[in-house]
């Protein structure tokens, strides 16, 4: 396998990275918005977790933008889809977050499939992000389970 990407493949990588950038920026907005909408006894730890996710989305957006410019591309100024269901109970928020994380995971997997064995820097980036997104999905899955649900 070649260790370099063709110009067409590099263009495709930049497209995927721009979708990732847009999704991560949407994650920043989404998680910050969710943090404002939490009420009740458990507000403080949930708000803290949501704001950590917002900060992480910002950091992921920065990484994606840096990789885009490393490849000679132009980072998108768009923000990915922002779903506003006006359902602000914690389970609804977590389900929306879960769908968002699944979208991001799909983009990182697509990137990994394109660069695997051909560009170590991008492959390691994609693999690290895949592991991070999978961990987020696992955590959200646990938060959606009811106490005592372990057999």
C-alpha contacts under 8 A as a table, 3 or more apart, distances in Angstrom:
res1	aa1	res2	aa2	distance
1	X	117	X	6.84
1	X	118	X	6.55
2	X	5	X	7.38
2	X	117	X	7.89
2	X	118	X	5.68
3	X	117	X	6.98
3	X	118	X	4.19
3	X	119	X	5.65
4	X	118	X	5.70
4	X	119	X	6.19
5	X	8	X	7.90
5	X	9	X	5.60
5	X	10	X	5.84
5	X	115	X	7.74
5	X	118	X	6.72
5	X	119	X	7.30
6	X	9	X	5.04
6	X	10	X	6.03
7	X	10	X	5.01
7	X	11	X	6.18
8	X	11	X	5.07
8	X	12	X	6.30
9	X	12	X	4.93
9	X	13	X	6.14
9	X	114	X	7.78
10	X	13	X	4.96
10	X	14	X	6.21
10	X	71	X	7.10
11	X	14	X	5.11
11	X	15	X	6.29
11	X	73	X	7.82
12	X	15	X	5.02
12	X	16	X	6.34
13	X	16	X	5.14
13	X	17	X	6.06
13	X	111	X	6.55
13	X	114	X	7.43
14	X	17	X	4.95
14	X	18	X	6.01
14	X	68	X	5.63
14	X	71	X	7.28
14	X	73	X	6.14
15	X	18	X	5.13
15	X	19	X	6.38
16	X	19	X	5.08
16	X	20	X	6.23
16	X	107	X	6.66
16	X	110	X	7.64
16	X	111	X	6.40
17	X	20	X	4.87
17	X	21	X	6.03
17	X	64	X	5.79
17	X	65	X	7.58
17	X	67	X	7.59
17	X	68	X	6.40
17	X	111	X	7.67
18	X	21	X	4.86
18	X	22	X	6.11
18	X	64	X	7.30
18	X	65	X	7.56
18	X	68	X	7.29
18	X	75	X	6.13
18	X	76	X	5.75
19	X	22	X	5.07
19	X	23	X	6.12
19	X	80	X	7.48
19	X	107	X	7.41
20	X	23	X	5.05
20	X	24	X	6.03
20	X	61	X	7.42
20	X	64	X	6.75
20	X	104	X	6.59
20	X	107	X	6.38
20	X	108	X	7.45
21	X	24	X	5.18
21	X	25	X	6.14
21	X	60	X	7.59
21	X	61	X	4.88
21	X	62	X	7.81
21	X	64	X	5.53
21	X	65	X	6.49
21	X	75	X	7.69
21	X	76	X	7.27
21	X	79	X	7.91
22	X	25	X	5.17
22	X	26	X	6.17
22	X	61	X	7.65
22	X	76	X	7.04
22	X	77	X	7.71
22	X	78	X	5.83
22	X	79	X	4.51
22	X	80	X	4.52
23	X	26	X	4.95
23	X	27	X	6.09
23	X	79	X	6.64
23	X	80	X	4.70
23	X	81	X	7.34
23	X	100	X	7.96
23	X	103	X	7.99
23	X	104	X	6.56
24	X	27	X	4.80
24	X	28	X	6.29
24	X	57	X	4.97
24	X	58	X	6.60
24	X	60	X	6.31
24	X	61	X	5.21
24	X	80	X	7.69
24	X	104	X	7.74
25	X	28	X	5.06
25	X	29	X	6.49
25	X	57	X	6.56
25	X	58	X	6.44
25	X	61	X	6.10
25	X	79	X	5.68
25	X	80	X	6.89
26	X	29	X	5.16
26	X	30	X	5.84
26	X	79	X	5.38
26	X	80	X	5.05
26	X	81	X	6.52
26	X	82	X	6.22
27	X	30	X	4.90
27	X	31	X	5.80
27	X	53	X	7.84
27	X	54	X	6.35
27	X	57	X	5.68
27	X	58	X	7.99
27	X	100	X	7.45
28	X	31	X	5.54
28	X	32	X	6.11
28	X	53	X	7.40
28	X	54	X	4.26
28	X	55	X	6.77
28	X	56	X	7.85
28	X	57	X	5.18
28	X	58	X	5.84
29	X	32	X	5.27
29	X	33	X	6.05
29	X	54	X	7.11
30	X	33	X	5.15
30	X	34	X	6.13
30	X	54	X	7.65
30	X	82	X	6.77
31	X	34	X	4.99
31	X	35	X	6.15
31	X	50	X	5.41
31	X	51	X	6.41
31	X	53	X	6.37
31	X	54	X	5.11
31	X	97	X	7.89
32	X	35	X	5.12
32	X	36	X	6.75
32	X	50	X	6.73
32	X	51	X	5.90
32	X	54	X	5.77
33	X	36	X	5.37
33	X	37	X	6.77
34	X	37	X	5.17
34	X	38	X	6.78
34	X	50	X	7.02
34	X	88	X	7.65
34	X	93	X	6.89
35	X	38	X	5.81
35	X	46	X	7.53
35	X	47	X	4.80
35	X	48	X	7.79
35	X	50	X	5.60
35	X	51	X	6.44
36	X	47	X	7.53
37	X	88	X	6.27
38	X	43	X	5.68
38	X	46	X	7.45
38	X	47	X	6.73
38	X	88	X	7.33
38	X	89	X	7.52
38	X	90	X	7.19
39	X	42	X	7.52
39	X	43	X	5.35
40	X	43	X	5.46
41	X	44	X	7.82
42	X	45	X	6.18
42	X	46	X	6.42
43	X	46	X	5.34
43	X	47	X	5.82
44	X	47	X	5.24
44	X	48	X	6.11
45	X	48	X	4.99
45	X	49	X	6.19
46	X	49	X	5.08
46	X	50	X	6.16
47	X	50	X	5.10
47	X	51	X	6.10
48	X	51	X	5.22
48	X	52	X	6.17
49	X	52	X	5.06
49	X	53	X	6.30
50	X	53	X	5.02
50	X	54	X	6.29
51	X	54	X	4.85
51	X	55	X	6.21
52	X	55	X	5.11
52	X	56	X	6.11
53	X	56	X	4.97
53	X	57	X	6.06
54	X	57	X	5.07
54	X	58	X	6.33
55	X	58	X	5.08
55	X	59	X	6.33
56	X	59	X	5.00
56	X	60	X	6.12
57	X	60	X	5.00
57	X	61	X	6.09
58	X	61	X	5.02
58	X	62	X	6.29
59	X	62	X	5.09
59	X	63	X	6.38
60	X	63	X	5.07
60	X	64	X	6.23
61	X	64	X	5.12
61	X	65	X	6.12
62	X	65	X	5.12
62	X	66	X	6.15
63	X	66	X	5.12
63	X	67	X	6.26
64	X	67	X	5.19
64	X	68	X	6.17
65	X	68	X	5.03
65	X	69	X	6.33
65	X	75	X	5.64
66	X	69	X	5.26
66	X	70	X	6.03
67	X	70	X	4.87
67	X	71	X	6.31
68	X	71	X	5.33
68	X	72	X	6.54
68	X	73	X	5.03
68	X	74	X	6.44
68	X	75	X	6.12
69	X	72	X	4.85
69	X	73	X	4.98
69	X	74	X	6.16
69	X	75	X	6.98
70	X	73	X	7.34
83	X	96	X	7.87
84	X	87	X	7.88
85	X	88	X	7.98
87	X	92	X	6.13
87	X	93	X	7.26
88	X	92	X	6.34
88	X	93	X	6.04
89	X	92	X	5.50
89	X	93	X	6.30
90	X	93	X	5.04
90	X	94	X	6.05
91	X	94	X	5.05
91	X	95	X	6.15
91	X	144	X	6.37
92	X	95	X	5.09
92	X	96	X	6.22
93	X	96	X	5.15
93	X	97	X	6.13
94	X	97	X	4.90
94	X	98	X	5.97
94	X	140	X	6.49
94	X	143	X	7.85
94	X	144	X	7.09
95	X	98	X	4.89
95	X	99	X	6.29
96	X	99	X	5.20
96	X	100	X	6.27
97	X	100	X	5.00
97	X	101	X	6.11
97	X	140	X	7.92
98	X	101	X	5.13
98	X	102	X	6.18
98	X	137	X	6.18
98	X	140	X	6.54
98	X	141	X	7.97
99	X	102	X	5.08
99	X	103	X	6.35
100	X	103	X	5.18
100	X	104	X	6.44
101	X	104	X	5.07
101	X	105	X	6.09
101	X	133	X	6.29
101	X	136	X	7.28
101	X	137	X	6.61
102	X	105	X	4.98
102	X	106	X	6.22
102	X	133	X	7.70
102	X	137	X	7.46
103	X	106	X	5.22
103	X	107	X	6.51
104	X	107	X	5.16
104	X	108	X	6.31
104	X	133	X	7.30
105	X	108	X	5.16
105	X	109	X	6.11
105	X	129	X	7.83
105	X	130	X	5.90
105	X	133	X	5.76
105	X	134	X	7.26
106	X	109	X	5.10
106	X	110	X	6.15
107	X	110	X	5.04
107	X	111	X	6.23
108	X	111	X	5.02
108	X	112	X	6.12
108	X	126	X	5.46
108	X	127	X	7.68
108	X	129	X	6.65
108	X	130	X	5.96
109	X	112	X	4.97
109	X	113	X	6.13
109	X	126	X	7.03
109	X	127	X	7.92
109	X	130	X	6.70
110	X	113	X	5.18
110	X	114	X	6.43
111	X	114	X	5.24
111	X	115	X	6.35
111	X	123	X	7.91
111	X	126	X	6.43
112	X	115	X	5.29
112	X	116	X	5.47
112	X	122	X	7.56
112	X	123	X	5.60
112	X	126	X	5.29
112	X	127	X	6.71
113	X	116	X	5.59
115	X	118	X	5.20
115	X	119	X	5.47
115	X	120	X	7.74
115	X	122	X	6.51
115	X	123	X	5.70
116	X	119	X	6.58
116	X	120	X	7.33
116	X	123	X	5.37
117	X	120	X	6.68
117	X	123	X	7.37
118	X	123	X	7.88
119	X	122	X	5.60
119	X	123	X	5.97
120	X	123	X	4.92
120	X	124	X	5.92
121	X	124	X	5.38
121	X	125	X	6.23
122	X	125	X	4.93
122	X	126	X	6.01
123	X	126	X	5.10
123	X	127	X	6.02
124	X	127	X	5.08
124	X	128	X	5.98
125	X	128	X	5.25
125	X	129	X	6.19
126	X	129	X	5.14
126	X	130	X	6.04
127	X	130	X	4.99
127	X	131	X	6.24
128	X	131	X	5.20
128	X	132	X	6.25
129	X	132	X	4.91
129	X	133	X	6.05
130	X	133	X	5.16
130	X	134	X	6.04
131	X	134	X	5.11
131	X	135	X	6.15
132	X	135	X	5.10
132	X	136	X	6.28
133	X	136	X	4.98
133	X	137	X	6.20
134	X	137	X	5.07
134	X	138	X	6.17
135	X	138	X	5.05
135	X	139	X	6.16
136	X	139	X	5.08
136	X	140	X	6.12
137	X	140	X	5.09
137	X	141	X	6.01
138	X	141	X	4.99
138	X	142	X	6.31
139	X	142	X	5.11
139	X	143	X	6.29
140	X	143	X	4.97
140	X	144	X	6.20
141	X	144	X	5.18
141	X	145	X	6.49
142	X	145	X	5.22
143	X	146	X	7.71
145	X	149	X	6.59
146	X	149	X	5.63
147	X	150	X	7.99
148	X	151	X	7.96
